[in-house]
């Protein structure tokens, strides 16, 4: 895949990007994915600046391969985070949840490659106009914070690819080599994978959460809190409270009070399976085991190559 625009842009072996998931994506996971030939990403959205600095130092010690950091642009201490990224010469930054115009040129002036996550063609065009190097087109199937439009990956990726001239990374509902091949058939240059890497040995998610992910079945997740910020959650006691409040017509203030602070940390990092916020994608329904990150990368690539070879044997119509 030496001619692939994403592997060339990031200087990686495989066009597989591990999503920067809050409370799940620390230096252990990021370095393991990068060492396996993909692009590992530290999810900085849940980290205080001193925590992020420690993560950057440890990731540098654990890999000599490129890695990235994901930063939600609405993060309160974003200026401190940006200073740390430049101090430690992080080569690739994924931004999300905000206006990419604010930081893109500043980062690029220091040699940083900038990728922005979008959930619609409208925002893909805005990100391209802001000058980002690539786009993640994340479909409705994805876990965590999501697009209110509920556009699926199957529809979103070709629409974004048709609209922009920069490389497109597909995300949402991708956990296997076959899904990776399907995304690339739709026009994606690479894939970003989150849920599959939550259920990895190196993920810093709590083991209770990991085991809940691998035991999930179809219909166990739901997109909710669209009045605040749309997020896909596993159904638990907290989700049921949210669903009941939304069914009763709760407004933003009531939903924000119900959500409170630290709800995602409580669920994904501390392992409270009843009152925690359990963010995960629909594809959790087909994930049945916890594996080393390198094994996940290699299995996806092997399945991709096998599926591609099998398709070449199908007669033309």
SELUM-13773 format. One line per 2 residues: number of its first residue (from 1); their letters; for each residue x, z, y of N, C-alpha, C. Coordinates in Angstrom, 2 decimals. Layout:
N
NUM = a = X Z Y X Z Y X Z Y ~ ...;
***
This chain:
317
1 = xx = 0.82 0.00 -1.20 0.00 0.00 0.00 0.86 0.00 1.26 ~ 2.06 -0.62 1.18 3.00 -0.59 2.29 2.47 -1.30 3.53;
3 = xx = 1.53 -2.24 3.34 0.99 -2.98 4.48 -0.24 -2.29 5.08 ~ -0.63 -1.15 4.54 -1.80 -0.44 5.03 -1.52 0.11 6.43;
5 = xx = -2.43 -0.13 7.39 -2.16 0.31 8.77 -2.05 1.82 8.94 ~ -2.75 2.59 8.11 -2.68 4.04 8.23 -1.40 4.59 7.62;
7 = xx = -1.01 4.09 6.45 0.25 4.57 5.87 1.42 4.21 6.77 ~ 1.35 3.07 7.43 2.40 2.69 8.37 2.38 3.56 9.61;
9 = xx = 1.18 3.81 10.15 1.05 4.61 11.37 1.54 6.03 11.15 ~ 1.19 6.62 10.00 1.54 8.02 9.73 2.85 8.18 8.97;
11 = xx = 3.39 7.06 8.47 4.61 7.10 7.64 4.40 7.95 6.39 ~ 3.30 7.64 5.66 2.98 8.34 4.42 2.86 7.33 3.29;
13 = xx = 2.84 7.82 2.06 2.79 6.94 0.89 1.39 6.46 0.58 ~ 0.41 7.37 0.64 -0.96 7.04 0.26 -1.90 7.21 1.45;
15 = xx = -2.93 6.36 1.57 -3.89 6.50 2.67 -4.95 7.56 2.39 ~ -4.47 8.76 2.09 -5.33 9.91 1.83 -4.99 11.00 2.84;
17 = xx = -5.99 11.42 3.61 -5.81 12.47 4.60 -6.64 13.66 4.18 ~ -6.01 14.82 4.15 -6.73 16.07 3.85 -7.33 16.59 5.15;
19 = xx = -8.62 16.83 5.16 -9.31 17.26 6.37 -8.81 18.62 6.85 ~ -8.82 18.80 8.17 -8.39 20.07 8.75 -9.53 21.06 8.83;
21 = xx = -9.88 21.64 7.71 -11.07 22.49 7.59 -10.78 23.92 8.01 ~ -11.58 24.45 8.93 -11.37 25.83 9.37 -11.52 26.78 8.20;
23 = xx = -10.65 27.79 8.18 -10.62 28.84 7.17 -10.22 28.36 5.78 ~ -9.94 27.08 5.64 -9.57 26.55 4.31 -8.24 25.81 4.33;
25 = xx = -7.82 25.31 5.49 -6.67 24.40 5.56 -5.52 25.04 6.33 ~ -4.70 25.79 5.60 -3.50 26.38 6.17 -2.26 25.61 5.76;
27 = xx = -1.10 26.19 6.02 0.16 25.49 5.77 0.39 25.22 4.29 ~ -0.12 26.11 3.41 0.11 25.88 1.98 -0.54 24.58 1.52;
29 = xx = -1.79 24.38 1.92 -2.50 23.17 1.54 -1.93 21.95 2.23 ~ -1.69 22.05 3.53 -1.17 20.91 4.29 0.16 20.42 3.74;
31 = xx = 1.07 21.34 3.47 2.38 20.94 2.97 2.30 20.37 1.56 ~ 1.39 20.91 0.73 1.24 20.41 -0.64 0.73 18.98 -0.64;
33 = xx = -0.25 18.68 0.22 -0.79 17.32 0.29 0.26 16.36 0.84 ~ 0.98 16.78 1.87 2.02 15.92 2.43 3.13 15.67 1.42;
35 = xx = 3.52 16.69 0.69 4.56 16.52 -0.32 4.11 15.60 -1.45 ~ 2.80 15.50 -1.67 2.26 14.64 -2.73 2.09 13.19 -2.27;
37 = xx = 2.35 12.92 -0.99 2.27 11.55 -0.50 1.13 11.25 0.44 ~ 0.22 12.21 0.63 -0.87 12.04 1.60 -0.48 12.63 2.94;
39 = xx = -1.48 12.87 3.78 -1.24 13.55 5.04 -1.98 14.87 5.02 ~ -1.23 15.96 4.99 -1.82 17.28 5.06 -2.10 17.66 6.50;
41 = xx = -3.16 18.41 6.72 -3.55 18.82 8.07 -3.86 20.32 8.10 ~ -3.29 21.00 9.09 -3.62 22.40 9.35 -4.86 22.44 10.23;
43 = xx = -5.86 23.20 9.81 -7.08 23.34 10.59 -6.94 24.46 11.60 ~ -6.66 24.12 12.87 -6.33 25.12 13.88 -7.56 25.70 14.57;
45 = xx = -8.74 25.19 14.26 -9.94 25.63 14.96 -10.28 27.09 14.78 ~ -9.75 27.72 13.73 -10.04 29.12 13.48 -8.85 30.02 13.78;
47 = xx = -7.81 29.48 14.41 -6.54 30.22 14.56 -6.26 30.61 16.00 ~ -5.85 31.86 16.21 -5.29 32.25 17.49 -3.93 31.58 17.64;
49 = xx = -3.44 31.42 18.87 -2.16 30.73 19.06 -1.00 31.31 18.24 ~ -0.91 32.64 18.14 0.20 33.23 17.38 0.08 32.91 15.89;
51 = xx = -1.16 32.81 15.40 -1.38 32.44 13.99 -0.98 30.98 13.78 ~ -1.39 30.12 14.69 -1.02 28.71 14.57 0.49 28.54 14.59;
53 = xx = 1.16 29.27 15.44 2.62 29.15 15.51 3.26 29.50 14.18 ~ 2.80 30.58 13.56 3.32 30.96 12.24 3.04 29.86 11.21;
55 = xx = 1.85 29.29 11.27 1.48 28.22 10.35 2.39 27.01 10.52 ~ 2.69 26.65 11.75 3.56 25.50 12.01 4.96 25.74 11.49;
57 = xx = 5.47 26.94 11.70 6.82 27.27 11.23 6.88 27.18 9.70 ~ 5.88 27.76 9.03 5.88 27.76 7.56 5.68 26.36 7.00;
59 = xx = 4.86 25.56 7.66 4.65 24.19 7.18 5.93 23.38 7.31 ~ 6.64 23.56 8.41 7.92 22.87 8.60 8.92 23.26 7.52;
61 = xx = 8.87 24.52 7.10 9.80 25.00 6.07 9.42 24.46 4.69 ~ 8.12 24.17 4.49 7.62 23.79 3.16 7.63 22.29 2.91;
63 = xx = 7.75 21.48 3.96 7.76 20.03 3.77 8.60 19.35 4.83 ~ 9.25 18.26 4.43 9.95 17.41 5.40 9.16 16.12 5.63;
65 = xx = 7.93 16.10 5.13 7.05 14.94 5.29 6.17 15.12 6.53 ~ 5.60 14.02 7.04 4.68 14.16 8.17 3.46 15.01 7.81;
67 = xx = 3.01 15.81 8.76 1.76 16.54 8.61 1.07 16.55 9.97 ~ -0.19 16.94 9.99 -0.94 16.95 11.23 -1.63 18.27 11.47;
69 = xx = -2.26 18.37 12.64 -3.05 19.54 13.01 -4.38 19.04 13.55 ~ -5.47 19.66 13.12 -6.80 19.35 13.65 -7.19 20.40 14.67;
71 = xx = -7.60 19.95 15.87 -8.00 20.87 16.93 -9.34 20.44 17.51 ~ -10.36 21.29 17.40 -11.61 21.01 18.12 -11.35 21.12 19.62;
73 = xx = -11.74 20.12 20.38 -11.42 20.08 21.80 -12.16 21.12 22.62 ~ -13.17 21.74 22.04 -13.90 22.80 22.74 -13.30 24.18 22.47;
75 = xx = -12.17 24.23 21.76 -11.54 25.51 21.44 -11.10 26.20 22.73 ~ -11.40 27.49 22.92 -11.12 28.18 24.19 -9.64 28.18 24.60;
77 = xx = -8.74 28.37 23.64 -7.32 28.48 23.97 -6.58 27.17 23.70 ~ -7.24 26.05 23.97 -6.68 24.76 23.58 -5.36 24.45 24.30;
79 = xx = -5.20 24.89 25.54 -3.94 24.64 26.25 -2.77 25.29 25.53 ~ -2.97 26.51 25.06 -1.91 27.20 24.31 -1.60 26.46 23.01;
81 = xx = -2.64 25.98 22.35 -2.44 25.22 21.11 -1.65 23.94 21.38 ~ -2.01 23.23 22.41 -1.33 21.98 22.73 0.15 22.21 23.03;
83 = xx = 0.46 23.28 23.72 1.86 23.61 24.00 2.64 23.87 22.71 ~ 2.00 24.54 21.77 2.65 24.81 20.49 2.88 23.52 19.71;
85 = xx = 1.92 22.61 19.73 2.08 21.35 19.01 3.28 20.57 19.54 ~ 3.47 20.58 20.85 4.61 19.87 21.43 5.91 20.63 21.19;
87 = xx = 5.85 21.95 21.25 7.04 22.76 21.00 7.60 22.51 19.60 ~ 6.71 22.41 18.61 7.14 22.23 17.22 7.09 20.77 16.77;
89 = xx = 6.91 19.89 17.76 6.98 18.44 17.51 6.07 17.99 16.35 ~ 4.83 18.45 16.38 3.84 18.00 15.40 3.60 16.51 15.63;
91 = xx = 3.78 15.66 14.61 3.73 14.21 14.85 2.34 13.62 15.00 ~ 1.32 14.30 14.42 -0.03 13.72 14.37 -1.06 14.81 14.69;
93 = xx = -1.97 14.51 15.60 -3.02 15.46 15.96 -4.38 14.79 15.78 ~ -5.26 15.46 15.05 -6.64 15.03 14.90 -7.49 15.88 15.84;
95 = xx = -8.24 15.24 16.73 -9.12 15.97 17.63 -10.57 15.73 17.25 ~ -11.42 16.68 17.63 -12.84 16.58 17.29 -13.63 17.43 18.27;
97 = xx = -14.95 17.28 18.25 -15.85 18.15 19.00 -15.51 18.24 20.48 ~ -15.44 17.09 21.13 -15.16 17.09 22.56 -14.74 15.72 23.04;
99 = xx = -14.35 15.65 24.30 -13.98 14.39 24.94 -12.51 14.07 24.69 ~ -12.21 12.99 23.97 -10.80 12.68 23.66 -9.99 12.26 24.88;
101 = xx = -10.65 11.91 25.98 -9.91 11.49 27.18 -9.05 12.63 27.75 ~ -9.45 13.85 27.51 -8.80 14.98 28.17 -7.34 15.14 27.73;
103 = xx = -7.05 14.97 26.43 -5.71 15.28 25.92 -4.97 14.10 25.31 ~ -5.65 13.00 25.04 -5.01 11.92 24.30 -3.75 11.40 24.98;
105 = xx = -3.82 11.03 26.23 -2.67 10.45 26.92 -1.53 11.46 27.05 ~ -1.88 12.70 27.26 -0.87 13.76 27.37 -0.09 13.88 26.06;
107 = xx = -0.79 13.91 24.95 -0.13 14.01 23.65 0.71 12.76 23.36 ~ 0.14 11.61 23.62 0.86 10.36 23.34 2.11 10.22 24.20;
109 = xx = 2.09 10.77 25.40 3.26 10.72 26.26 4.43 11.48 25.67 ~ 4.12 12.40 24.75 5.16 13.16 24.05 5.39 12.63 22.64;
111 = xx = 4.90 11.42 22.37 5.16 10.80 21.07 4.23 11.17 19.96 ~ 3.12 11.83 20.28 2.19 12.28 19.26 1.15 11.18 18.98;
113 = xx = 0.87 10.95 17.70 -0.20 10.05 17.28 -1.51 10.83 17.33 ~ -2.54 10.25 17.97 -3.81 10.95 18.15 -4.93 10.23 17.41;
115 = xx = -5.68 10.98 16.63 -6.83 10.47 15.88 -8.04 11.31 16.28 ~ -9.17 10.66 16.50 -10.37 11.40 16.90 -11.47 11.21 15.86;
117 = xx = -12.22 12.29 15.59 -13.29 12.28 14.59 -14.61 11.99 15.28 ~ -15.35 11.01 14.76 -16.65 10.63 15.35 -17.71 10.52 14.25;
119 = xx = -18.97 10.57 14.71 -20.09 10.45 13.76 -21.01 9.30 14.12 ~ -20.59 8.47 15.09 -21.44 7.35 15.50 -20.57 6.24 16.09;
121 = xx = -21.11 5.03 16.11 -20.41 3.91 16.72 -20.23 4.14 18.22 ~ -21.21 4.74 18.87 -21.14 5.04 20.30 -19.90 5.85 20.62;
123 = xx = -19.67 6.91 19.85 -18.51 7.76 20.12 -17.21 7.14 19.63 ~ -17.29 6.26 18.64 -16.11 5.52 18.20 -15.60 4.64 19.34;
125 = xx = -16.50 3.97 20.03 -16.12 3.12 21.15 -15.54 3.94 22.30 ~ -16.11 5.12 22.54 -15.58 5.99 23.59 -14.18 6.48 23.23;
127 = xx = -13.97 6.79 21.95 -12.64 7.24 21.52 -11.63 6.12 21.65 ~ -12.02 4.92 21.28 -11.12 3.78 21.45 -10.79 3.56 22.92;
129 = xx = -11.78 3.68 23.79 -11.54 3.52 25.22 -10.62 4.60 25.77 ~ -10.65 5.76 25.14 -9.76 6.86 25.54 -8.32 6.63 25.10;
131 = xx = -8.12 5.64 24.22 -6.77 5.27 23.82 -6.26 5.88 22.54 ~ -7.15 6.48 21.72 -6.67 7.08 20.48 -6.09 6.02 19.55;
133 = xx = -5.22 6.46 18.66 -4.54 5.53 17.75 -5.39 5.13 16.55 ~ -6.32 5.98 16.16 -7.19 5.71 15.01 -8.42 6.60 15.12;
135 = xx = -9.40 6.30 14.28 -10.68 7.01 14.30 -11.03 7.46 12.90 ~ -11.58 8.66 12.79 -12.22 9.10 11.55 -13.72 8.91 11.73;
137 = xx = -14.33 8.06 10.90 -15.78 7.87 10.92 -16.36 8.76 9.83 ~ -16.99 9.86 10.25 -17.45 10.89 9.32 -18.96 10.82 9.13;
139 = xx = -19.37 10.53 7.92 -20.78 10.39 7.61 -21.51 11.70 7.40 ~ -22.80 11.58 7.32 -23.74 12.70 7.19 -23.50 13.56 5.95;
141 = xx = -22.86 12.98 4.94 -22.63 13.72 3.69 -21.59 14.84 3.84 ~ -20.79 14.75 4.89 -19.65 15.66 5.05 -20.09 17.11 5.22;
143 = xx = -19.21 18.02 4.88 -19.45 19.44 5.10 -19.07 19.84 6.51 ~ -19.40 21.06 6.87 -19.02 21.55 8.19 -19.82 20.88 9.30;
145 = xx = -19.23 20.82 10.48 -19.92 20.28 11.65 -20.06 18.77 11.52 ~ -21.20 18.28 11.88 -21.62 16.94 11.49 -22.40 16.28 12.62;
147 = xx = -22.69 14.99 12.44 -23.44 14.26 13.44 -24.93 14.49 13.35 ~ -25.59 14.68 14.50 -27.03 14.89 14.52 -27.79 13.64 14.10;
149 = xx = -27.13 12.47 14.20 -27.82 11.22 13.86 -28.09 11.08 12.37 ~ -27.37 11.83 11.55 -27.52 11.80 10.09 -27.22 10.41 9.52;
151 = xx = -26.25 9.72 10.10 -25.84 8.42 9.59 -24.93 8.62 8.39 ~ -25.26 8.00 7.28 -24.46 8.16 6.07 -23.16 7.37 6.16;
153 = xx = -22.20 7.74 5.35 -20.91 7.07 5.33 -21.06 5.59 5.00 ~ -21.96 5.27 4.08 -22.18 3.89 3.67 -22.61 3.01 4.85;
155 = xx = -23.35 3.59 5.78 -23.80 2.84 6.96 -22.80 2.94 8.11 ~ -22.21 4.11 8.28 -21.35 4.37 9.44 -20.04 3.59 9.41;
157 = xx = -19.37 3.59 8.27 -18.04 2.98 8.20 -18.05 1.49 8.57 ~ -18.90 0.67 7.95 -18.87 -0.75 8.35 -19.29 -0.97 9.79;
159 = xx = -20.19 -0.15 10.30 -20.62 -0.29 11.69 -19.47 0.02 12.65 ~ -18.74 1.09 12.37 -17.61 1.46 13.22 -16.49 0.43 13.09;
161 = xx = -16.23 -0.01 11.87 -15.18 -1.00 11.65 -15.47 -2.28 12.41 ~ -16.72 -2.68 12.46 -17.10 -3.89 13.17 -16.97 -3.72 14.69;
163 = xx = -17.13 -2.47 15.15 -17.17 -2.22 16.60 -15.79 -2.03 17.23 ~ -14.82 -1.52 16.47 -13.52 -1.17 17.07 -12.40 -2.03 16.51;
165 = xx = -11.27 -1.98 17.22 -10.09 -2.76 16.81 -8.98 -1.89 16.25 ~ -9.14 -0.59 16.31 -8.11 0.32 15.82 -8.43 0.73 14.39;
167 = xx = -7.46 1.30 13.65 -7.71 1.69 12.26 -8.84 2.72 12.13 ~ -9.56 2.59 11.01 -10.70 3.47 10.74 -10.46 4.23 9.44;
169 = xx = -10.64 5.54 9.50 -10.53 6.41 8.34 -11.94 6.88 7.98 ~ -12.35 6.66 6.73 -13.69 7.05 6.29 -13.70 8.49 5.82;
171 = xx = -14.76 9.22 6.14 -14.91 10.60 5.69 -16.38 10.88 5.41 ~ -16.61 11.83 4.51 -17.98 12.21 4.15 -18.37 11.70 2.78;
173 = xx = -18.43 12.58 1.80 -18.86 12.19 0.46 -17.77 11.54 -0.38 ~ -16.51 11.74 -0.01 -15.41 11.10 -0.73 -14.57 12.17 -1.44;
175 = xx = -14.49 12.08 -2.75 -13.71 13.06 -3.50 -13.01 12.44 -4.69 ~ -13.22 11.14 -4.92 -12.68 10.47 -6.10 -12.02 9.16 -5.72;
177 = xx = -11.28 8.60 -6.66 -10.66 7.30 -6.44 -11.69 6.20 -6.30 ~ -12.78 6.28 -7.04 -13.83 5.28 -6.92 -14.47 5.32 -5.54;
179 = xx = -14.70 6.51 -5.03 -15.28 6.63 -3.69 -14.29 6.12 -2.64 ~ -13.02 6.36 -2.85 -12.00 5.84 -1.95 -12.02 4.31 -1.94;
181 = xx = -12.12 3.71 -3.12 -12.18 2.25 -3.21 -13.44 1.72 -2.53 ~ -14.56 2.40 -2.71 -15.80 1.98 -2.07 -15.68 2.03 -0.56;
183 = xx = -15.05 3.09 -0.04 -14.88 3.23 1.41 -14.00 2.11 1.95 ~ -12.99 1.74 1.21 -12.10 0.68 1.67 -12.78 -0.69 1.56;
185 = xx = -13.68 -0.83 0.58 -14.46 -2.07 0.48 -15.39 -2.21 1.69 ~ -15.79 -1.09 2.26 -16.64 -1.10 3.45 -15.86 -1.40 4.73;
187 = xx = -14.53 -1.39 4.61 -13.71 -1.69 5.77 -12.77 -0.59 6.20 ~ -12.85 0.58 5.56 -11.97 1.68 5.94 -10.52 1.36 5.57;
189 = xx = -9.60 1.85 6.39 -8.18 1.69 6.12 -7.61 2.88 5.34 ~ -8.35 3.97 5.32 -7.92 5.18 4.62 -9.13 6.08 4.47;
191 = xx = -8.94 7.20 3.77 -10.02 8.17 3.61 -9.55 9.56 4.02 ~ -10.48 10.33 4.56 -10.24 11.75 4.82 -11.11 12.54 3.87;
193 = xx = -10.50 13.51 3.19 -11.18 14.27 2.14 -11.11 15.76 2.45 ~ -12.27 16.41 2.45 -12.30 17.83 2.73 -12.73 18.66 1.54;
195 = xx = -13.96 18.47 1.09 -14.54 19.33 0.06 -13.69 19.41 -1.20 ~ -13.16 18.29 -1.66 -12.33 18.30 -2.87 -11.11 19.20 -2.69;
197 = xx = -10.54 19.23 -1.48 -9.36 20.06 -1.23 -9.71 21.52 -0.97 ~ -10.96 21.82 -0.64 -11.37 23.23 -0.58 -11.19 23.85 -1.95;
199 = xx = -11.57 23.09 -2.98 -11.44 23.56 -4.37 -10.07 23.20 -4.93 ~ -9.04 23.59 -4.18 -7.65 23.41 -4.65 -6.98 24.77 -4.72;
201 = xx = -5.91 24.84 -5.47 -5.21 26.12 -5.61 -4.60 26.57 -4.29 ~ -4.18 25.62 -3.45 -3.48 25.96 -2.21 -4.42 26.22 -1.04;
203 = xx = -5.69 25.88 -1.19 -6.66 26.15 -0.12 -6.71 27.65 0.16 ~ -6.81 28.00 1.45 -6.88 29.43 1.78 -8.32 29.94 1.80;
205 = xx = -9.24 29.13 1.31 -10.61 29.61 1.13 -10.63 30.76 0.12 ~ -11.55 31.70 0.28 -11.68 32.82 -0.65 -12.07 32.30 -2.03;
207 = xx = -11.57 32.96 -3.07 -11.86 32.47 -4.42 -13.35 32.51 -4.73 ~ -14.10 33.44 -4.11 -15.55 33.44 -4.30 -16.17 32.13 -3.80;
209 = xx = -15.70 31.68 -2.65 -16.22 30.45 -2.07 -15.81 29.25 -2.92 ~ -14.56 29.21 -3.37 -14.11 28.10 -4.21 -14.98 27.98 -5.46;
211 = xx = -15.24 29.10 -6.11 -16.03 29.06 -7.34 -17.49 28.69 -7.07 ~ -17.99 29.06 -5.91 -19.34 28.64 -5.54 -19.39 27.13 -5.33;
213 = xx = -18.34 26.58 -4.75 -18.26 25.13 -4.54 -18.29 24.39 -5.87 ~ -17.47 24.82 -6.82 -17.41 24.09 -8.09 -18.67 24.29 -8.93;
215 = xx = -19.45 25.30 -8.61 -20.71 25.53 -9.33 -21.91 24.91 -8.62 ~ -21.70 24.30 -7.46 -22.80 23.72 -6.70 -23.39 22.51 -7.41;
217 = xx = -24.68 22.30 -7.23 -25.36 21.14 -7.82 -26.06 20.35 -6.71 ~ -26.65 19.23 -7.09 -27.34 18.40 -6.10 -28.44 19.19 -5.39;
219 = xx = -28.50 19.04 -4.08 -29.51 19.72 -3.30 -29.13 21.11 -2.84 ~ -27.93 21.56 -3.19 -27.50 22.91 -2.81 -26.98 23.00 -1.38;
221 = xx = -26.83 21.85 -0.69 -26.39 21.88 0.70 -27.46 21.29 1.60 ~ -27.39 21.65 2.88 -28.40 21.16 3.83 -27.78 21.14 5.23;
223 = xx = -28.08 20.10 6.00 -27.67 20.03 7.40 -28.66 20.83 8.22 ~ -28.15 21.78 9.00 -29.04 22.64 9.78 -28.41 22.96 11.13;
225 = xx = -29.07 23.80 11.91 -28.60 24.23 13.24 -28.36 23.05 14.17 ~ -29.18 22.02 14.06 -28.99 20.82 14.88 -29.23 21.10 16.37;
227 = xx = -30.00 22.12 16.70 -30.20 22.46 18.11 -28.94 23.06 18.73 ~ -28.09 23.67 17.91 -26.83 24.24 18.41 -25.70 23.24 18.20;
229 = xx = -25.24 23.16 16.98 -24.23 22.18 16.58 -24.44 21.94 15.09 ~ -24.81 20.73 14.74 -25.21 20.44 13.36 -24.10 20.81 12.38;
231 = xx = -24.47 21.49 11.31 -23.50 21.92 10.31 -24.15 21.87 8.93 ~ -23.39 21.37 7.94 -23.89 21.33 6.57 -23.44 22.60 5.85;
233 = xx = -24.41 23.30 5.27 -24.15 24.58 4.63 -24.65 24.60 3.19 ~ -23.97 25.40 2.38 -24.53 25.76 1.08 -25.68 26.72 1.30;
235 = xx = -26.70 26.59 0.49 -27.88 27.46 0.63 -27.58 28.85 0.07 ~ -27.72 29.85 0.93 -27.56 31.25 0.53 -28.51 32.08 1.39;
237 = xx = -28.35 33.39 1.39 -29.27 34.25 2.15 -29.21 33.94 3.65 ~ -28.01 33.71 4.18 -27.90 33.38 5.60 -28.58 32.05 5.89;
239 = xx = -28.36 31.06 5.06 -29.02 29.77 5.26 -30.54 29.92 5.26 ~ -31.08 30.74 4.37 -32.53 30.93 4.30 -33.07 31.52 5.59;
241 = xx = -32.30 32.40 6.22 -32.71 32.96 7.51 -32.73 31.88 8.58 ~ -31.72 31.01 8.55 -31.66 29.91 9.50 -32.83 28.96 9.30;
243 = xx = -33.09 28.62 8.05 -34.18 27.69 7.73 -35.53 28.26 8.18 ~ -35.73 29.56 7.95 -36.98 30.20 8.36 -37.12 30.20 9.88;
245 = xx = -36.03 30.48 10.58 -36.07 30.50 12.05 -36.36 29.10 12.60 ~ -35.72 28.09 12.00 -35.94 26.72 12.47 -37.37 26.27 12.18;
247 = xx = -37.90 26.66 11.03 -39.27 26.30 10.68 -40.28 26.94 11.64 ~ -39.90 28.10 12.18 -40.77 28.80 13.12 -40.57 28.32 14.55;
249 = xx = -39.69 27.33 14.74 -39.50 26.76 16.07 -38.53 27.52 16.95 ~ -37.59 28.23 16.35 -36.62 29.01 17.13 -35.85 28.13 18.10;
251 = xx = -35.61 28.65 19.30 -34.84 27.93 20.30 -33.36 28.31 20.20 ~ -32.55 27.67 21.04 -31.10 27.82 20.96 -30.64 29.27 21.00;
253 = xx = -31.19 30.05 21.93 -30.73 31.43 22.10 -30.96 32.26 20.84 ~ -32.11 32.09 20.23 -32.42 32.84 19.01 -31.52 32.41 17.86;
255 = xx = -31.27 31.10 17.75 -30.39 30.61 16.69 -28.96 31.08 16.91 ~ -28.52 31.08 18.15 -27.15 31.53 18.46 -27.00 33.02 18.12;
257 = xx = -28.03 33.80 18.41 -27.99 35.23 18.08 -27.95 35.44 16.57 ~ -28.71 34.63 15.84 -28.71 34.71 14.38 -27.35 34.35 13.81;
259 = xx = -26.73 33.29 14.38 -25.42 32.86 13.91 -24.37 33.92 14.18 ~ -24.40 34.49 15.40 -23.45 35.54 15.74 -22.03 35.02 15.79;
261 = xx = -21.07 35.93 15.63 -19.65 35.58 15.66 -19.02 35.83 14.29 ~ -18.06 34.99 13.93 -17.31 35.20 12.71 -18.06 34.91 11.43;
263 = xx = -19.17 34.19 11.54 -20.00 33.95 10.35 -19.29 33.05 9.34 ~ -18.56 32.03 9.84 -17.84 31.13 8.92 -16.68 31.86 8.25;
265 = xx = -15.97 32.68 9.02 -14.87 33.47 8.45 -15.40 34.40 7.35 ~ -16.53 35.03 7.62 -17.12 35.95 6.66 -17.40 35.26 5.33;
267 = xx = -17.89 34.03 5.39 -18.25 33.33 4.16 -17.09 32.67 3.47 ~ -16.39 31.79 4.19 -15.36 30.95 3.56 -14.04 31.66 3.34;
269 = xx = -13.67 32.56 4.25 -12.36 33.23 4.16 -12.44 34.60 3.52 ~ -13.53 35.32 3.80 -13.67 36.68 3.27 -14.52 36.74 2.01;
271 = xx = -15.24 35.65 1.71 -15.95 35.57 0.43 -17.31 36.22 0.36 ~ -17.95 36.45 1.53 -19.30 36.99 1.52 -20.28 35.84 1.26;
273 = xx = -20.74 35.75 0.03 -21.55 34.60 -0.38 -23.01 34.70 0.04 ~ -23.43 35.83 0.56 -24.82 35.98 0.97 -24.99 35.87 2.47;
275 = xx = -24.18 36.59 3.25 -24.35 36.60 4.70 -23.34 35.72 5.43 ~ -22.44 35.08 4.70 -21.47 34.20 5.33 -21.98 32.78 5.49;
277 = xx = -21.35 32.05 6.40 -21.65 30.63 6.61 -20.75 29.84 5.67 ~ -21.34 29.12 4.72 -20.59 28.42 3.68 -20.65 26.91 3.93;
279 = xx = -19.67 26.40 4.66 -19.65 25.00 5.04 -19.01 24.15 3.94 ~ -19.75 23.17 3.44 -19.22 22.30 2.38 -20.05 21.02 2.32;
281 = xx = -19.46 19.97 1.74 -20.12 18.68 1.70 -21.00 18.48 0.48 ~ -21.83 17.44 0.53 -22.72 17.11 -0.58 -21.94 16.80 -1.86;
283 = xx = -20.74 16.28 -1.72 -19.96 15.86 -2.89 -19.53 17.04 -3.74 ~ -19.75 18.26 -3.26 -19.44 19.44 -4.07 -20.19 19.41 -5.40;
285 = xx = -21.28 18.68 -5.45 -22.09 18.62 -6.68 -21.35 18.00 -7.85 ~ -20.31 17.19 -7.58 -19.57 16.57 -8.69 -18.18 17.17 -8.89;
287 = xx = -17.87 18.22 -8.13 -16.57 18.88 -8.28 -16.74 20.07 -9.22 ~ -15.99 20.07 -10.29 -16.21 21.06 -11.34 -15.00 21.92 -11.67;
289 = xx = -13.92 21.76 -10.90 -12.73 22.55 -11.21 -11.87 22.74 -9.97 ~ -10.96 23.70 -10.08 -9.99 23.99 -9.03 -8.64 23.52 -9.53;
291 = xx = -7.98 22.64 -8.78 -6.72 22.04 -9.22 -5.67 22.13 -8.12 ~ -4.40 21.98 -8.49 -3.36 21.90 -7.47 -3.60 20.68 -6.58;
293 = xx = -3.26 20.79 -5.31 -3.49 19.70 -4.36 -2.78 18.42 -4.78 ~ -1.56 18.54 -5.29 -0.82 17.35 -5.72 -1.54 16.64 -6.87;
295 = xx = -2.11 17.41 -7.76 -2.87 16.84 -8.88 -4.10 16.09 -8.36 ~ -4.75 16.65 -7.35 -5.91 15.99 -6.75 -5.51 14.65 -6.16;
297 = xx = -4.43 14.62 -5.40 -3.96 13.36 -4.79 -3.65 12.33 -5.86 ~ -2.89 12.73 -6.86 -2.47 11.78 -7.89 -3.66 11.29 -8.72;
299 = xx = -4.61 12.18 -9.02 -5.80 11.76 -9.77 -6.62 10.75 -8.98 ~ -6.75 10.97 -7.69 -7.51 10.04 -6.84 -6.84 8.67 -6.82;
301 = xx = -5.53 8.65 -6.66 -4.81 7.37 -6.61 -4.90 6.65 -7.95 ~ -4.74 7.38 -9.05 -4.83 6.76 -10.37 -6.22 6.18 -10.61;
303 = xx = -7.25 6.93 -10.25 -8.61 6.43 -10.43 -8.89 5.24 -9.52 ~ -8.36 5.28 -8.30 -8.49 4.16 -7.37 -7.93 2.89 -7.99;
305 = xx = -6.72 2.97 -8.52 -6.07 1.80 -9.10 -6.79 1.31 -10.34 ~ -7.27 2.24 -11.17 -8.01 1.84 -12.37 -9.33 1.16 -11.99;
307 = xx = -10.03 1.72 -11.01 -11.31 1.15 -10.60 -11.12 -0.22 -9.95 ~ -10.05 -0.36 -9.20 -9.75 -1.64 -8.56 -9.46 -2.71 -9.61;
309 = xx = -8.69 -2.34 -10.62 -8.38 -3.29 -11.70 -9.64 -3.68 -12.47 ~ -10.52 -2.70 -12.69 -11.76 -2.98 -13.43 -12.64 -3.94 -12.65;
311 = xx = -12.69 -3.79 -11.33 -13.52 -4.68 -10.52 -13.03 -6.12 -10.56 ~ -11.72 -6.29 -10.68 -11.18 -7.64 -10.73 -11.61 -8.40 -11.98;
313 = xx = -12.06 -7.66 -12.99 -12.50 -8.28 -14.24 -13.97 -8.70 -14.21 ~ -14.69 -8.28 -13.17 -16.11 -8.64 -13.08 -16.22 -10.11 -12.69;
315 = xx = -17.00 -10.89 -13.43 -17.12 -12.32 -13.11 -17.72 -12.54 -11.72 ~ -17.32 -13.61 -11.07 -17.89 -13.98 -9.79 -19.31 -14.49 -9.98;
317 = x = -20.15 -14.24 -9.00 -21.54 -14.69 -9.07 -21.70 -16.02 -8.34;
***
